[in-house]
Amino acid sequence: MPRAITPNQTVGPYFQIGLAHLYVQDVAGAGARFGIRGRVLDGDGKPVNDALVEIWQADAQGRYAPTLGERGKSVRGFGRVATDAAGAFQFTTTKPGRVPGPGGVMQAPHLAIAVFMRGLLKHLVTRVYFPDEQSNLEDPILNLVPTERRRTLVAKKIGTDESALEWNVILQGQDETVFFDY
């Protein structure tokens, strides 16, 4: 008897049911020095109200998540939140240090981002870089992105507050966020 092929399943929309107990908004605990907020918007500029946004980052010294012997560190290096009805998300954390990249070349401080949402067969992967960061000019990954598109990966300061950043995920269109293959 021939067997039918099972169709692919998309990500979501069950984040509230299955993952809510795993949300982590405060990435750095007592060491938090800034906040990053933004929205996930579709190609028409409408909010995506059921996306899940994850960030991964190094600590201020450029070290990733603590090893078993370093559990007391204040920076967990990981955060996960769902978007709200307006497509908004927010994290509190610290600015990560520089980490080695391809060929040992130092990368600019950045947050690695994963976006999960309905309709996707696999999650989206991107990065957020910091405004006015001199090392952005020499970052090997950012330099792979065409100059005119790099702005989609750099957060913006909110007013004059150095500790508040905004960065939006635009899924399609002219200002689409740069996403990376993995």
C-alpha contacts under 8 A as a table, 3 or more apart, distances in Angstrom:
res1	aa1	res2	aa2	distance
8	N	121	L	7.32
9	Q	121	L	6.64
10	T	118	R	6.25
10	T	119	G	5.29
10	T	120	L	5.17
10	T	121	L	4.61
10	T	122	K	7.46
11	V	116	F	6.47
11	V	117	M	5.68
11	V	118	R	5.23
11	V	119	G	6.38
11	V	120	L	5.49
11	V	121	L	6.00
11	V	122	K	6.89
11	V	123	H	7.58
12	G	15	F	6.19
12	G	116	F	7.37
12	G	117	M	5.59
12	G	118	R	4.79
12	G	119	G	7.68
13	P	16	Q	7.98
13	P	50	D	6.49
13	P	51	A	7.89
13	P	117	M	6.70
13	P	118	R	5.36
14	Y	17	I	5.36
14	Y	18	G	6.09
14	Y	19	L	7.87
15	F	18	G	5.38
15	F	19	L	5.13
15	F	20	A	6.46
15	F	50	D	7.45
15	F	51	A	7.90
15	F	52	L	7.15
15	F	82	A	7.36
16	Q	19	L	5.98
16	Q	20	A	5.12
16	Q	82	A	7.82
17	I	20	A	6.42
18	G	21	H	7.70
19	L	22	L	5.30
19	L	23	Y	6.88
20	A	23	Y	5.50
22	L	80	R	7.42
23	Y	79	G	7.08
23	Y	80	R	4.96
23	Y	81	V	5.18
23	Y	82	A	7.64
24	V	27	V	6.71
24	V	78	F	7.59
24	V	79	G	4.76
24	V	80	R	4.99
24	V	81	V	6.28
25	Q	79	G	5.61
25	Q	80	R	6.22
25	Q	81	V	6.11
25	Q	90	Q	6.85
25	Q	91	F	4.88
25	Q	92	T	6.45
26	D	29	G	5.79
26	D	32	A	7.60
26	D	79	G	6.93
26	D	91	F	5.91
26	D	92	T	4.94
26	D	93	T	6.30
27	V	32	A	7.45
27	V	75	V	6.19
27	V	76	R	5.72
27	V	77	G	6.14
27	V	78	F	5.89
27	V	79	G	5.42
27	V	91	F	6.92
27	V	92	T	5.96
27	V	93	T	4.96
27	V	94	T	7.93
28	A	31	G	5.31
28	A	32	A	4.85
28	A	74	S	5.67
28	A	75	V	4.14
28	A	76	R	6.04
28	A	77	G	7.28
28	A	92	T	6.82
28	A	93	T	4.55
28	A	94	T	6.13
29	G	32	A	5.70
29	G	74	S	5.68
29	G	75	V	6.53
29	G	76	R	7.99
29	G	93	T	7.38
30	A	74	S	6.59
31	G	74	S	6.25
31	G	75	V	7.07
31	G	93	T	7.28
31	G	94	T	6.70
32	A	35	G	7.93
32	A	92	T	5.88
32	A	93	T	4.42
32	A	94	T	5.07
33	R	92	T	7.31
33	R	93	T	6.07
33	R	94	T	5.16
33	R	95	K	7.65
33	R	163	S	6.36
34	F	92	T	5.79
34	F	93	T	5.72
34	F	94	T	5.95
34	F	95	K	7.52
34	F	162	E	7.84
34	F	163	S	4.18
34	F	164	A	5.55
34	F	165	L	7.62
35	G	90	Q	7.08
35	G	91	F	5.64
35	G	92	T	4.30
35	G	93	T	6.23
35	G	163	S	6.28
35	G	164	A	5.00
35	G	165	L	6.17
36	I	90	Q	5.75
36	I	91	F	5.43
36	I	92	T	6.43
36	I	93	T	7.98
36	I	164	A	6.02
36	I	165	L	4.65
36	I	166	E	5.55
36	I	167	W	7.14
37	R	88	A	7.29
37	R	89	F	5.69
37	R	90	Q	4.18
37	R	91	F	6.39
37	R	164	A	7.97
37	R	165	L	6.35
37	R	166	E	4.93
37	R	167	W	6.29
37	R	168	N	7.85
38	G	88	A	5.59
38	G	89	F	5.61
38	G	90	Q	6.55
38	G	166	E	5.29
38	G	167	W	4.87
38	G	168	N	4.64
38	G	169	V	7.38
39	R	47	P	7.07
39	R	83	T	7.48
39	R	86	A	7.41
39	R	87	G	4.98
39	R	88	A	4.12
39	R	89	F	5.97
39	R	167	W	7.38
39	R	168	N	4.89
39	R	169	V	6.15
40	V	47	P	5.95
40	V	48	V	5.58
40	V	49	N	7.93
40	V	51	A	7.43
40	V	83	T	7.43
40	V	87	G	5.14
40	V	88	A	6.50
40	V	89	F	7.93
40	V	168	N	6.01
40	V	169	V	4.67
40	V	170	I	6.14
40	V	171	L	7.45
41	L	44	D	7.61
41	L	45	G	5.21
41	L	46	K	5.29
41	L	47	P	4.52
41	L	48	V	5.54
41	L	87	G	6.66
41	L	168	N	7.53
41	L	169	V	6.16
41	L	170	I	5.04
41	L	171	L	6.18
42	D	45	G	5.27
42	D	46	K	5.41
42	D	47	P	6.35
42	D	48	V	6.41
42	D	170	I	6.10
42	D	171	L	5.06
42	D	172	Q	6.26
43	G	46	K	7.35
43	G	170	I	6.90
43	G	171	L	5.72
43	G	172	Q	4.26
43	G	173	G	5.38
43	G	176	E	7.90
44	D	172	Q	7.94
44	D	173	G	7.86
45	G	170	I	7.65
47	P	85	A	7.38
47	P	86	A	5.41
47	P	87	G	4.41
47	P	88	A	7.82
48	V	51	A	6.18
48	V	83	T	7.28
48	V	85	A	7.61
48	V	86	A	7.26
48	V	87	G	4.75
49	N	83	T	5.45
49	N	84	D	5.29
49	N	85	A	4.69
49	N	86	A	6.12
49	N	87	G	4.55
49	N	88	A	7.74
50	D	82	A	6.61
50	D	83	T	5.80
50	D	84	D	7.05
50	D	85	A	7.76
50	D	87	G	7.42
50	D	117	M	6.45
50	D	118	R	7.39
51	A	82	A	5.73
51	A	83	T	5.44
51	A	87	G	7.57
51	A	115	V	6.85
51	A	116	F	5.64
51	A	117	M	4.40
51	A	118	R	7.19
52	L	80	R	7.00
52	L	81	V	5.77
52	L	82	A	4.34
52	L	83	T	6.18
52	L	115	V	5.74
52	L	116	F	5.03
52	L	117	M	6.28
53	V	80	R	5.67
53	V	81	V	5.52
53	V	82	A	6.17
53	V	83	T	7.38
53	V	89	F	7.44
53	V	113	I	7.02
53	V	114	A	5.88
53	V	115	V	4.76
53	V	116	F	6.55
54	E	78	F	7.23
54	E	79	G	5.47
54	E	80	R	4.28
54	E	81	V	6.60
54	E	113	I	5.60
54	E	114	A	5.11
54	E	115	V	6.49
55	I	77	G	7.83
55	I	78	F	5.59
55	I	79	G	5.16
55	I	80	R	6.52
55	I	111	L	6.11
55	I	112	A	5.50
55	I	113	I	4.69
55	I	114	A	6.59
56	W	77	G	5.49
56	W	78	F	4.63
56	W	79	G	6.72
56	W	111	L	5.86
56	W	112	A	5.00
56	W	113	I	6.50
57	Q	64	Y	6.50
57	Q	65	A	7.86
57	Q	77	G	4.86
57	Q	78	F	6.51
57	Q	96	P	6.36
57	Q	110	H	7.03
57	Q	111	L	5.14
57	Q	112	A	6.22
58	A	61	Q	7.47
58	A	62	G	5.11
58	A	63	R	4.92
58	A	64	Y	4.21
58	A	65	A	6.73
58	A	77	G	5.82
58	A	96	P	5.11
58	A	97	G	6.43
58	A	99	V	7.55
59	D	62	G	5.33
59	D	63	R	5.35
59	D	64	Y	6.22
59	D	65	A	7.73
59	D	75	V	6.09
59	D	77	G	6.70
59	D	94	T	7.26
59	D	95	K	7.33
59	D	96	P	4.78
59	D	97	G	6.07
60	A	63	R	7.44
60	A	94	T	6.90
60	A	95	K	6.03
60	A	96	P	4.36
60	A	97	G	4.34
61	Q	96	P	7.01
61	Q	97	G	4.91
61	Q	98	R	7.34
62	G	96	P	6.13
62	G	97	G	4.02
62	G	98	R	5.03
62	G	99	V	5.06
63	R	66	P	7.82
63	R	97	G	7.53
63	R	99	V	7.26
64	Y	77	G	6.46
65	A	75	V	7.60
65	A	76	R	5.90
65	A	77	G	5.21
65	A	78	F	7.78
66	P	69	G	7.59
66	P	70	E	5.25
66	P	71	R	5.91
66	P	73	K	6.89
66	P	76	R	7.13
67	T	70	E	5.32
67	T	71	R	6.72
68	L	71	R	5.90
70	E	73	K	6.07
73	K	76	R	7.26
75	V	93	T	7.72
75	V	94	T	7.83
79	G	91	F	7.31
81	V	89	F	6.62
81	V	90	Q	7.55
82	A	89	F	6.65
83	T	86	A	7.43
83	T	87	G	4.88
83	T	88	A	4.95
83	T	89	F	5.02
84	D	87	G	5.11
84	D	88	A	5.35
84	D	89	F	6.88
85	A	88	A	7.33
95	K	109	P	7.12
95	K	110	H	7.94
96	P	109	P	5.44
96	P	110	H	6.63
96	P	111	L	7.65
97	G	108	A	7.76
97	G	109	P	5.35
98	R	106	M	6.22
98	R	107	Q	5.52
98	R	108	A	5.32
98	R	109	P	4.90
98	R	110	H	7.98
99	V	106	M	5.54
99	V	107	Q	5.45
99	V	108	A	7.34
99	V	109	P	7.38
100	P	103	G	7.95
100	P	104	G	4.97
100	P	105	V	5.46
100	P	106	M	4.34
100	P	107	Q	5.85
101	G	104	G	5.23
101	G	105	V	5.18
101	G	106	M	5.64
101	G	107	Q	5.71
101	G	140	P	7.30
102	P	105	V	6.00
102	P	140	P	7.43
105	V	140	P	7.21
106	M	139	D	7.03
106	M	140	P	7.92
107	Q	135	S	7.44
107	Q	136	N	7.82
107	Q	138	E	7.49
107	Q	139	D	4.78
107	Q	140	P	6.46
107	Q	141	I	7.56
108	A	129	Y	7.41
108	A	133	E	7.63
108	A	135	S	5.05
108	A	136	N	5.28
108	A	138	E	7.47
108	A	139	D	5.34
109	P	129	Y	6.47
109	P	130	F	6.97
109	P	135	S	7.83
109	P	136	N	7.94
110	H	127	R	6.48
110	H	128	V	5.44
110	H	129	Y	4.62
110	H	130	F	6.70
111	L	127	R	5.54
111	L	128	V	5.11
111	L	129	Y	6.71
112	A	125	V	7.50
112	A	126	T	6.17
112	A	127	R	4.57
112	A	128	V	6.61
113	I	125	V	5.68
113	I	126	T	5.11
113	I	127	R	5.32
113	I	128	V	7.22
114	A	123	H	6.41
114	A	124	L	5.49
114	A	125	V	4.64
114	A	126	T	6.51
115	V	123	H	5.54
115	V	124	L	5.03
115	V	125	V	6.58
116	F	120	L	7.22
116	F	122	K	7.56
116	F	123	H	4.83
116	F	124	L	6.65
117	M	120	L	6.07
117	M	123	H	7.37
120	L	123	H	6.39
124	L	179	F	6.36
124	L	180	F	7.43
125	V	179	F	5.52
125	V	180	F	5.48
125	V	181	D	7.18
125	V	182	Y	7.62
126	T	153	L	7.74
126	T	177	T	7.96
126	T	178	V	6.59
126	T	179	F	4.81
126	T	180	F	5.68
127	R	153	L	6.07
128	V	153	L	5.00
128	V	154	V	5.58
128	V	155	A	6.32
128	V	167	W	7.54
129	Y	136	N	7.39
129	Y	153	L	5.93
129	Y	154	V	4.60
129	Y	155	A	6.15
130	F	133	E	5.77
130	F	136	N	7.95
130	F	154	V	5.73
130	F	155	A	5.67
130	F	156	K	7.72
131	P	154	V	6.03
131	P	155	A	5.94
131	P	156	K	6.13
131	P	157	K	7.10
133	E	136	N	5.66
134	Q	137	L	6.14
135	S	138	E	5.48
135	S	139	D	6.33
136	N	139	D	5.17
136	N	142	L	7.11
137	L	143	N	7.51
138	E	143	N	7.09
139	D	142	L	5.39
139	D	143	N	6.03
140	P	143	N	5.23
140	P	144	L	6.69
141	I	144	L	5.31
141	I	145	V	7.31
142	L	145	V	5.51
142	L	150	R	6.88
143	N	146	P	7.30
143	N	147	T	7.71
145	V	149	R	6.50
145	V	150	R	6.02
145	V	178	V	7.91
146	P	149	R	5.46
146	P	150	R	6.48
147	T	150	R	5.44
147	T	151	R	8.00
148	E	151	R	6.92
149	R	152	T	5.90
149	R	153	L	7.89
149	R	178	V	7.07
150	R	153	L	5.52
150	R	154	V	6.93
150	R	178	V	7.71
151	R	154	V	5.23
152	T	155	A	7.92
152	T	175	D	7.04
152	T	176	E	7.19
152	T	177	T	5.05
152	T	178	V	6.37
153	L	167	W	7.92
153	L	177	T	6.80
153	L	178	V	6.82
154	V	167	W	7.24
155	A	165	L	6.02
155	A	166	E	5.49
155	A	167	W	4.69
156	K	165	L	5.46
156	K	166	E	5.21
156	K	167	W	6.41
157	K	160	T	7.00
157	K	161	D	6.89
157	K	162	E	6.58
157	K	163	S	7.96
157	K	164	A	6.08
157	K	165	L	4.66
157	K	166	E	6.36
158	I	161	D	6.11
158	I	162	E	7.75
158	I	164	A	5.55
158	I	165	L	5.47
158	I	166	E	6.41
161	D	164	A	5.71
162	E	165	L	7.72
169	V	176	E	7.56
169	V	177	T	5.83
170	I	173	G	7.66
170	I	175	D	6.59
170	I	176	E	4.78
170	I	177	T	5.21
171	L	176	E	5.49
171	L	177	T	6.42
172	Q	175	D	7.25
172	Q	176	E	4.74
172	Q	177	T	7.59
173	G	176	E	5.18
